[in-house]
Amino acid sequence: MFKTVNLQEKLIHLRNKELRKSNIDFWIKEIFEELDKSREFTKSKLSSSNSNHTNTFDINAIDRNAIFHISQIQKLCIDYRLRFLDTSFFKGEYPEEVISKIHQLERTHDTKLDGFKIIAPSVLFRLKKADDPMLFAPMGNDYFYLIHKWGNDLHPLRKLKFWFVKDLDNFIFTLLSICFLLSLATHTFFFREHSNISYFIVLFLFYFKGAVGLSLLWGVSLGKNFNKYIWQSKYDKIS
């Protein structure tokens, strides 16, 4: 009877035959050195991304759930007070899975990716943390391809937390609401039996004037600005 063929043993035999004049351990070491060089090269591209670069993708191999327009990215960043910047500004660390995902996409689409951009909280462009970064590659015409998302998910109340600094309208509405509630709660304390609508308005205006003054002092001194204006800013403080 014929002996069965073990494909793994055959493959090992073919490899050893080709390498009979070489050291297999040295050959394996060379392979890993090449892989390390490739990964380091990809990391260097991430740390010096060229935002003007446009990548070419194979339309038959794309993931339709990974394509996003700049307007959609802008809305997400404004709602959750995030930044969308070149990866050269990113101070966090990239997990090995990110590098592997880039190499996998390059093989799938027969291309070399560059011009990487990233969505992350502004603190990740200053400190090493891990709060839900999302890595993108530009496709042209203001479209971006999501390569990988990693880290911790954002807190479900983050959108509500930063709603009042989303834009000027939200900020003024918040100040008016707070001042109105404060006036409602304290007008009888200040004016007692003499309290009326006129005194209420005066107290409300007093609170509002103070709130605006404190907000300006806080905002200017710390260089803060509204979500609407910082989502693509590379500066920590807005002058």
C-alpha positions in Angstrom: 0.0 0.0 0.0 1.1 3.6 -0.7 2.3 5.6 2.3 0.2 8.7 3.0 1.8 12.1 2.4 2.3 14.5 5.3 2.2 17.9 3.7 3.9 19.6 6.6 6.8 17.2 6.5 7.1 17.6 2.8 7.2 21.4 3.2 9.9 21.1 5.8 11.9 18.8 3.6 11.7 21.3 0.7 12.8 24.1 2.9 15.7 22.2 4.4 16.7 21.1 0.9 16.9 24.7 -0.3 18.8 25.7 2.8 21.1 22.7 3.1 24.1 25.0 2.6 22.8 27.6 5.0 22.1 27.9 8.7 18.3 27.6 9.3 18.6 29.6 12.5 20.4 32.4 10.7 17.8 32.3 8.0 15.0 32.6 10.6 16.8 35.5 12.3 17.1 37.3 9.0 13.3 36.9 8.4 12.5 38.5 11.8 15.0 41.3 11.3 13.3 42.1 8.0 9.9 42.1 9.7 11.3 44.4 12.4 12.7 46.8 9.8 9.3 46.8 8.0 7.4 47.6 11.2 9.9 50.3 12.2 9.5 51.9 8.8 5.8 51.9 9.2 6.1 53.5 12.6 8.4 56.2 11.2 5.7 57.0 8.5 3.1 57.4 11.3 5.4 59.8 13.2 6.0 62.0 10.1 2.8 61.7 8.1 2.2 63.9 5.1 -1.3 65.1 5.1 -1.2 66.0 1.4 -0.8 62.3 0.4 -3.7 60.5 -1.2 -3.8 56.7 -1.1 -5.1 54.4 -3.8 -7.4 51.6 -2.8 -8.7 48.5 -4.7 -12.5 49.1 -5.0 -13.2 45.4 -5.0 -11.4 44.9 -1.7 -12.6 47.9 0.4 -14.7 47.7 3.5 -17.7 50.0 2.9 -18.1 50.5 6.6 -14.6 52.0 6.8 -15.2 54.9 4.4 -16.1 58.3 6.0 -16.4 61.9 4.6 -14.7 64.8 6.3 -18.1 66.3 7.2 -19.0 63.1 9.2 -15.7 63.2 11.0 -16.1 66.9 11.7 -19.5 66.3 13.4 -18.2 63.5 15.5 -15.2 65.6 16.7 -17.4 68.6 17.5 -20.0 66.5 19.4 -17.4 64.8 21.6 -14.7 67.5 21.7 -12.1 65.4 19.7 -9.2 66.4 17.4 -8.6 65.1 13.9 -4.9 65.7 13.1 -1.9 64.2 11.3 -0.4 61.3 13.2 2.8 63.3 13.5 1.1 65.2 16.4 0.0 62.1 18.2 1.8 61.4 21.5 0.2 58.0 22.3 1.6 54.6 21.5 0.5 52.4 18.6 -0.3 48.8 19.5 1.3 46.2 17.3 -2.1 45.4 15.9 -2.2 48.8 14.2 1.0 48.1 12.3 -0.2 44.6 11.3 -3.5 46.1 10.1 -1.6 48.7 7.9 0.6 45.9 6.4 -2.5 43.8 5.8 -4.3 46.6 4.0 -1.1 47.4 1.9 -1.0 43.8 0.8 -4.8 43.6 0.1 -4.8 46.8 -2.0 -1.3 46.4 -3.4 -0.3 49.9 -2.2 1.8 51.8 0.3 -0.2 53.8 2.7 0.8 57.2 4.0 -0.6 60.5 5.1 -2.2 59.0 8.2 -4.6 61.0 10.3 -6.1 60.2 13.7 -9.2 61.0 15.8 -8.5 61.3 19.5 -9.1 63.5 22.5 -6.8 66.5 22.6 -4.9 65.1 25.7 -3.6 62.3 23.5 -1.7 64.8 21.4 0.1 65.9 24.5 0.2 62.8 26.8 0.5 59.1 26.5 -3.0 57.7 27.2 -5.3 55.3 25.5 -8.8 56.8 25.0 -10.3 55.5 21.8 -8.0 56.7 19.0 -9.0 56.0 15.4 -6.4 55.8 12.6 -7.4 56.9 9.1 -5.7 57.0 5.6 -6.8 59.7 3.1 -8.6 58.5 0.0 -9.0 61.9 -1.8 -12.0 64.2 -2.3 -12.2 64.6 1.5 -12.9 60.9 2.1 -10.9 58.9 4.7 -10.5 55.1 5.2 -10.7 53.8 8.8 -7.7 51.5 9.4 -8.1 50.7 13.0 -9.7 51.7 16.3 -8.1 50.8 19.6 -7.9 51.8 23.3 -10.8 52.4 25.7 -14.2 53.5 24.5 -15.3 57.0 25.4 -17.6 57.6 28.4 -21.2 57.6 27.3 -21.8 61.0 28.9 -18.8 62.7 27.2 -21.0 64.2 24.5 -23.3 65.7 27.2 -20.2 66.8 29.2 -18.9 69.0 26.4 -22.2 70.0 24.9 -22.0 73.5 26.5 -18.7 74.2 24.7 -19.7 72.8 21.4 -20.3 76.3 20.0 -21.1 79.8 21.1 -24.9 79.3 21.0 -24.7 76.3 23.3 -22.4 78.2 25.7 -24.7 81.2 26.0 -27.8 79.0 26.4 -26.0 77.2 29.2 -25.0 80.4 31.0 -28.6 81.8 30.6 -30.1 78.6 32.0 -27.7 78.5 35.0 -28.2 82.2 35.8 -32.0 81.8 35.5 -32.0 78.9 37.9 -29.8 80.7 40.3 -32.0 83.8 40.2 -35.1 81.6 40.7 -33.5 79.9 43.7 -32.1 83.0 45.5 -34.2 86.1 44.6 -36.4 85.6 47.7 -33.3 85.3 49.9 -31.9 88.7 48.7 -35.1 90.7 48.5 -37.5 88.7 50.8 -41.0 90.2 50.8 -40.0 93.0 48.4 -39.1 90.5 45.6 -40.9 91.1 42.3 -40.2 90.6 38.6 -38.0 93.7 38.4 -35.8 92.6 41.2 -35.6 89.1 39.6 -34.4 90.6 36.3 -31.8 92.7 38.0 -30.5 89.7 39.9 -30.5 87.6 36.8 -28.5 90.3 34.9 -26.1 90.5 37.8 -25.5 86.7 37.7 -25.2 86.7 33.9 -22.7 89.5 33.9 -20.6 87.7 36.5 -20.8 84.4 34.6 -19.8 86.0 31.3 -16.9 87.7 33.0 -15.6 84.6 34.8 -16.0 82.6 31.6 -14.0 85.0 29.6 -11.3 85.1 32.3 -11.2 81.3 32.4 -11.3 80.8 28.7 -8.7 83.4 27.8 -6.3 82.5 30.6 -6.4 78.8 29.7 -6.5 79.3 25.9 -9.8 77.5 25.6 -12.1 77.6 22.5 -15.3 75.9 21.3 -15.4 72.4 19.8 -16.4 73.9 16.5 -13.1 75.6 16.1 -10.5 73.2 17.6 -11.3 69.9 16.0 -8.5 70.3 13.4 -6.3 72.6 15.5 -2.8 71.4 16.1 -2.3 73.8 19.0 -3.0 73.0 22.6 -4.1 76.6 23.4 -6.1 78.7 21.1 -5.2 82.4 21.1 
